[in-house]
């Protein structure tokens, strides 16, 4: 490591603001480990024996798809942590985590982590806020799955992941999930996600910027996410009048999307 154990812990979001003496004590109790690319950091179903904090590199959370393949859900960046739920309740891990690039992690034993949570209010507050976010996210996902239209479910997943940057008000979706990950969350096929994304690009509602999306028309995306409008895609590049289709009402994606699209009132 190019930095000391103490410096590594000082860079962790969960531990910011703790006394130097506390951090020094933790540095003596935490195990640092280098992880090769594609190596597992956490395996689904294993015991929650430690809190994982990412010091350097990048991790990816993965989950099994319906056909048994593992697909990437989202990335974990340096300074963030994971595995807190299994540490708290003593249960097993609900997802797997692999190193997207060579990484260094700090593993805090579960008993030390639980003592940290109960003895330091600032850490407990951060943990509670994190758990609240997780609960809200789960509630949002349940609401999304209750939507009839496949495209609406996809747009709701994207809209929920958007961030607004102040003061300029730019709306982005950072670290864009893979289409397969979006498909898993929205309970649709990857091909349906691809068509839905093509419709967004064709309508200039979003644009790609490296690994993120810039939302150029946040109001339109919000309406799509609520199911108030839908994007209609025509064959051959010609626009056609907005009209409801049996496919969209049945929760299936409208036809192929090689061409232009326009919002349609439902």
Secondary structure as UniProt FT lines:
FT   HELIX           5..10
FT   HELIX           13..15
FT   TURN            16..17
FT   HELIX           20..29
FT   STRAND          31..35
FT   TURN            37..38
FT   STRAND          40..42
FT   TURN            44..45
FT   STRAND          50..64
FT   TURN            66..67
FT   STRAND          70..77
FT   TURN            78..79
FT   STRAND          81..82
FT   HELIX           84..89
FT   STRAND          96..109
FT   HELIX           110..119
FT   HELIX           121..145
FT   HELIX           150..160
FT   STRAND          163..165
FT   TURN            166..169
FT   STRAND          170..173
FT   HELIX           179..186
FT   HELIX           190..202
FT   TURN            203..204
FT   STRAND          206..209
FT   TURN            210..211
FT   STRAND          212..215
FT   HELIX           218..226
FT   STRAND          229..233
FT   HELIX           235..237
FT   HELIX           246..249
FT   TURN            250..251
FT   STRAND          261..265
//
